[in-house]
Amino acid sequence: MSKAGLLTICFCVWVSLCAAGPKQYPAEGIVIEIDKKALSVVISCEPIPGYMDAMEMSFKVHDPMVLNGLTAGATVHFTMVEDGPQVFAEHIRIVKNVSDEAEPMEAARLGFLRRALDPNVAATAVQAGQVVPDFALTDQRHHSVHLSQFRGKVVALTFAYSRCPNPNYCFRLSNNLAQLQRRFSAQHADDLRLVTIVIDPANDQGAALERYAQTWKADPEKWHFLTGPLDEVRAVARLFGMDFWSDEGFLTHLFRTAVIDRDGRLVANLEGNQATAKQVGDLVESVLRSNPNTGTGPQ
C-alpha cells in the first residue's frame, strides 16, 4: 500500500473517532462519597445493560456546584460520560425512592398528614452530620442496649417486624443487613454493629424476638434486634424520620436504613426499600475506611 493510501486510511479512522465523540449512558445509583476539592463523587451504580455490572465508581464533575446538594446515601440519576480515560457524571439529579406499591404510598400519605398536624414530629428527626441522641431498648438476649455502647463502631440500622407479609419490605431490609454481616465477617467484623429496631413489641418480644433473630442467623454480639414499650420504639423511629401505624393486625410503615459513624453522627439515612445490599455495603465500607478506629473512643 502506498504511503498516501495509508495516510488516507489513518485520517478516516481519526475522523470516525472524532465524530463518535464521548460515549454517554443513562445511569443511577447511591452516592457514597463527595470530594469537593477533587471535583469527584463516588457512586454505587446500578448495572447498565450491555455495558457494565453493578459497581462502585468514582466520577469527575465539570461543575463544582453540582456537588453542593449531594449527600451520602442520596439516590441519583445521571449521565455517565466516558471521554477517553476520564469518566464524568453529568446532569446529576437527586430522586426520591417513591414506590408505586400500595403500602408505601399509604405510609407516605399518613406520614405527610402526621407532620402536617404535628410539625414537632419532623423537628425530632436527626439530620446528616448530627449526633444521634442516645436511646436504650432490649435486644434478643433480653439485654438492655444503649446506642452509646457502639461509640467507636460504625452502625447500620433499619426497622422491621416479624409478621410483615411482603418480602419487598421488612424482609428486604433485614436481608440487606444479613448480607452486611456476611460481607464484613472476615474484615471489619469488630468495627461494625448491625441494629434492627423491631416495631411490633406486642408480638415481637421474648422468645418471638429470639426466633426472629435466629431466622437471620444473627450473631448476637454483632447484630442486635431491639424493641421495648411502643412509645419508646416510636420515639426512636422518629429520630430517623420513620413512622408506623396499625392496620388490621399488620403495620403500615415507612422504610429507612441509617448509617452512623464511630462518633455517633448520622452519615446517611436512606429512604425507601430500593437500595441494594451491595449499595448499603459500599456506603458502610466507605464510612469504615474514612472514619477509622483509632482505639481511643469508648467501645
C-alpha positions as CSV (number, residue, x, y, z in Angstrom):
1,M,0.0,0.0,0.0
2,S,1.3,3.5,-0.9
3,K,2.2,6.0,1.8
4,A,-0.6,8.2,0.6
5,G,-3.1,5.4,0.9
6,L,-2.0,4.6,4.4
7,L,-2.3,8.2,5.4
8,T,-5.8,8.3,3.9
9,I,-6.9,5.3,6.0
10,C,-5.4,6.8,9.2
11,F,-7.2,10.1,8.5
12,C,-10.5,8.3,8.0
13,V,-10.1,6.4,11.2
14,W,-9.2,9.6,13.1
15,V,-12.3,11.4,11.6
16,S,-14.6,8.5,12.6
17,L,-13.3,8.5,16.2
18,C,-13.7,12.3,16.5
19,A,-17.2,12.0,15.1
20,A,-18.1,9.4,17.6
21,G,-17.2,11.7,20.5
22,P,-17.6,10.7,24.1
23,K,-19.8,7.8,25.0
24,Q,-22.9,8.5,27.1
25,Y,-25.0,6.2,29.2
26,P,-28.0,6.9,31.5
27,A,-27.2,5.7,35.0
28,E,-28.4,5.7,38.5
29,G,-27.1,4.8,41.9
30,I,-26.5,5.7,45.6
31,V,-24.0,8.5,46.5
32,I,-21.1,7.1,48.6
33,E,-18.6,9.9,48.9
34,I,-18.3,13.5,47.8
35,D,-14.8,15.1,47.3
36,K,-15.3,18.8,46.5
37,K,-11.6,19.5,46.3
38,A,-11.0,16.8,43.8
39,L,-14.3,17.6,42.0
40,S,-15.4,14.0,42.2
41,V,-18.2,11.8,43.5
42,V,-18.2,8.1,44.2
43,I,-21.5,6.4,43.3
44,S,-22.6,2.8,43.8
45,C,-24.1,2.3,40.4
46,E,-26.9,0.0,39.2
47,P,-26.0,-2.2,36.3
48,I,-26.1,-0.7,32.8
49,P,-27.3,-3.5,30.4
50,G,-24.7,-4.3,27.8
51,Y,-22.1,-2.1,29.3
52,M,-21.3,-2.9,33.0
53,D,-22.4,-4.8,36.1
54,A,-23.4,-3.0,39.3
55,M,-20.3,-1.5,40.7
56,E,-18.9,1.4,42.8
57,M,-17.2,4.1,40.6
58,S,-15.6,7.4,41.1
59,F,-16.6,10.2,38.6
60,K,-15.2,13.6,37.9
61,V,-17.6,16.5,37.5
62,H,-17.2,19.6,35.4
63,D,-19.2,22.0,37.6
64,P,-18.3,22.1,41.4
65,M,-21.8,23.5,42.1
66,V,-23.5,20.1,41.4
67,L,-21.7,18.6,44.5
68,N,-23.2,21.2,46.9
69,G,-26.6,19.5,47.1
70,L,-25.3,15.9,47.3
71,T,-25.2,13.9,50.5
72,A,-24.1,10.3,51.2
73,G,-27.0,7.9,50.7
74,A,-28.8,10.1,48.2
75,T,-30.3,8.3,45.2
76,V,-29.3,9.9,41.9
77,H,-30.0,9.7,38.2
78,F,-27.2,11.0,36.0
79,T,-25.4,10.7,32.6
80,M,-22.2,8.7,32.6
81,V,-19.8,10.2,30.1
82,E,-16.8,8.2,29.0
83,D,-14.3,10.5,27.4
84,G,-11.1,8.7,26.8
85,P,-9.5,7.7,30.1
86,Q,-11.8,10.0,32.1
87,V,-15.3,9.2,33.2
88,F,-17.6,12.0,34.2
89,A,-21.0,12.3,35.9
90,E,-23.2,14.9,34.3
91,H,-26.8,16.1,34.8
92,I,-26.9,14.7,38.3
93,R,-30.4,14.7,39.7
94,I,-31.4,13.6,43.2
95,V,-34.6,11.5,43.2
96,K,-36.8,10.2,45.9
97,N,-37.3,6.5,46.2
98,V,-41.1,6.6,45.7
99,S,-42.7,3.2,45.5
100,D,-45.9,2.6,43.5
101,E,-46.9,-0.2,45.8
102,A,-50.0,0.4,47.9
103,E,-48.5,0.1,51.4
104,P,-45.5,2.5,50.9
105,M,-47.8,5.0,49.2
106,E,-50.3,4.8,52.1
107,A,-47.4,5.1,54.7
108,A,-46.1,8.2,52.9
109,R,-49.6,9.8,52.9
110,L,-50.1,9.1,56.6
111,G,-46.6,10.4,57.3
112,F,-47.4,13.7,55.5
113,L,-50.7,14.0,57.4
114,R,-48.9,13.4,60.8
115,R,-46.3,16.0,60.0
116,A,-48.9,18.5,58.9
117,L,-50.9,18.0,62.2
118,D,-47.8,18.0,64.4
119,P,-44.8,19.9,63.0
120,N,-42.7,18.8,66.0
121,V,-42.6,15.3,64.6
122,A,-40.4,16.4,61.7
123,A,-38.3,18.5,64.0
124,T,-37.2,15.5,66.0
125,A,-35.6,13.8,63.0
126,V,-31.8,13.8,63.1
127,Q,-30.0,15.4,60.1
128,A,-26.9,14.1,58.4
129,G,-23.8,15.2,60.4
130,Q,-25.7,15.5,63.7
131,V,-25.1,13.1,66.7
132,V,-27.9,10.7,67.1
133,P,-29.4,11.0,70.6
134,D,-28.8,8.1,72.9
135,F,-31.6,5.6,73.5
136,A,-32.0,2.2,75.2
137,L,-34.1,-0.8,74.1
138,T,-34.0,-4.5,74.8
139,D,-32.3,-7.0,72.5
140,Q,-33.0,-10.7,71.6
141,R,-30.9,-11.8,74.6
142,H,-33.1,-9.7,76.9
143,H,-30.1,-7.2,77.5
144,S,-30.7,-3.5,77.7
145,V,-28.7,-2.0,74.9
146,H,-27.8,1.7,74.6
147,L,-26.9,3.2,71.2
148,S,-24.0,4.9,73.0
149,Q,-22.4,1.5,73.6
150,F,-21.5,1.5,70.0
151,R,-19.3,4.6,70.0
152,G,-16.1,3.6,68.2
153,K,-18.1,1.4,65.9
154,V,-19.9,2.1,62.6
155,V,-23.6,1.2,62.9
156,A,-26.1,0.2,60.2
157,L,-29.6,0.4,61.4
158,T,-33.0,-0.4,60.0
159,F,-36.6,-1.2,61.0
160,A,-38.7,-4.4,60.7
161,Y,-41.3,-6.7,62.3
162,S,-41.5,-10.5,62.0
163,R,-45.1,-10.7,60.7
164,C,-44.5,-8.3,57.8
165,P,-46.3,-10.1,54.9
166,N,-44.5,-8.6,51.9
167,P,-41.0,-9.9,51.0
168,N,-40.1,-6.5,49.4
169,Y,-40.5,-4.7,52.8
170,C,-39.0,-5.9,56.1
171,F,-37.5,-9.0,54.5
172,R,-35.6,-7.0,52.0
173,L,-34.3,-4.5,54.6
174,S,-33.3,-7.3,57.0
175,N,-31.7,-9.2,54.2
176,N,-29.5,-6.2,53.4
177,L,-28.2,-6.3,57.0
178,A,-27.7,-10.1,56.8
179,Q,-25.6,-9.6,53.7
180,L,-23.6,-6.9,55.5
181,Q,-22.9,-9.4,58.3
182,R,-21.5,-11.9,55.7
183,R,-19.6,-9.2,53.7
184,F,-17.7,-7.9,56.7
185,S,-17.4,-11.2,58.7
186,A,-13.7,-11.5,57.9
187,Q,-12.7,-7.9,57.8
188,H,-14.1,-5.1,60.0
189,A,-16.3,-7.6,61.8
190,D,-15.5,-6.0,65.2
191,D,-15.8,-2.4,63.8
192,L,-19.4,-2.8,62.6
193,R,-22.6,-3.2,64.6
194,L,-26.0,-4.0,63.0
195,V,-29.2,-2.9,64.6
196,T,-32.8,-3.8,63.7
197,I,-35.5,-1.8,65.5
198,V,-38.4,-4.1,65.8
199,I,-41.6,-2.1,65.6
200,D,-44.2,-4.6,66.8
201,P,-43.5,-5.0,70.5
202,A,-46.9,-6.6,71.2
203,N,-45.9,-9.7,69.2
204,D,-42.1,-9.5,68.8
205,Q,-40.6,-9.9,72.3
206,G,-39.1,-12.6,74.4
207,A,-38.9,-15.9,72.6
208,A,-40.5,-14.5,69.5
209,L,-37.7,-11.9,69.2
210,E,-35.1,-14.6,69.7
211,R,-36.6,-16.7,66.9
212,Y,-36.8,-13.7,64.6
213,A,-33.1,-13.0,65.1
214,Q,-32.3,-16.7,64.6
215,T,-34.1,-16.6,61.3
216,W,-31.4,-14.3,60.1
217,K,-28.5,-16.2,61.8
218,A,-27.7,-13.0,63.6
219,D,-24.6,-13.0,65.7
220,P,-26.0,-11.6,68.9
221,E,-22.6,-9.8,69.6
222,K,-22.8,-8.0,66.3
223,W,-26.4,-7.8,65.3
224,H,-29.0,-6.5,67.9
225,F,-32.7,-6.8,67.4
226,L,-34.1,-4.1,69.7
227,T,-37.6,-3.4,71.0
228,G,-39.4,-2.0,74.0
229,P,-42.5,-0.2,75.0
230,L,-44.4,1.0,72.0
231,D,-44.0,4.7,72.8
232,E,-40.2,4.3,73.2
233,V,-39.9,2.4,69.9
234,R,-41.9,5.0,68.1
235,A,-39.7,7.8,69.6
236,V,-36.6,6.1,68.3
237,A,-38.2,5.6,64.9
238,R,-39.0,9.3,64.6
239,L,-35.3,10.1,65.2
240,F,-34.8,8.7,61.7
241,G,-37.9,10.1,60.1
242,M,-39.6,6.7,60.3
243,D,-43.1,6.1,61.5
244,F,-45.7,3.2,61.5
245,W,-49.4,2.6,62.0
246,S,-51.5,-0.4,63.0
247,D,-53.7,-1.6,60.1
248,E,-56.0,-4.6,60.5
249,G,-53.5,-6.6,62.6
250,F,-50.5,-5.6,60.5
251,L,-48.4,-2.5,60.3
252,T,-48.2,0.2,57.6
253,H,-44.8,1.7,57.8
254,L,-42.1,3.8,56.2
255,F,-38.7,2.4,55.2
256,R,-35.4,3.7,56.5
257,T,-31.8,2.5,56.7
258,A,-29.4,4.6,58.6
259,V,-25.6,4.6,58.8
260,I,-23.9,6.1,61.9
261,D,-20.2,6.7,62.2
262,R,-17.9,5.9,65.1
263,D,-18.6,9.3,66.7
264,G,-22.3,8.6,66.8
265,R,-23.1,11.0,63.9
266,L,-25.6,10.2,61.2
267,V,-23.8,9.8,57.9
268,A,-26.8,8.8,55.8
269,N,-30.5,8.0,56.1
270,L,-31.7,6.0,53.1
271,E,-35.3,6.4,52.4
272,G,-37.3,3.6,50.8
273,N,-36.5,0.0,50.1
274,Q,-34.8,0.3,46.7
275,A,-31.2,0.3,47.8
276,T,-29.5,-3.0,47.2
277,A,-27.4,-4.9,49.8
278,K,-24.3,-4.0,47.7
279,Q,-25.1,-0.3,47.8
280,V,-25.7,-0.3,51.5
281,G,-22.5,-2.3,51.9
282,D,-20.5,0.1,49.7
283,L,-21.7,3.0,51.9
284,V,-20.8,1.2,55.1
285,E,-17.4,0.3,53.8
286,S,-16.8,3.9,52.8
287,V,-17.5,5.0,56.4
288,L,-15.3,2.3,57.8
289,R,-12.5,3.5,55.6
290,S,-12.9,7.2,56.1
291,N,-13.7,7.0,59.8
292,P,-11.0,4.5,61.0
293,N,-11.0,3.2,64.6
294,T,-8.2,4.9,66.5
295,G,-8.8,2.8,69.6
296,T,-9.3,6.0,71.7
297,G,-13.1,6.1,71.8
298,P,-15.5,4.1,74.1
299,Q,-16.2,0.6,72.8
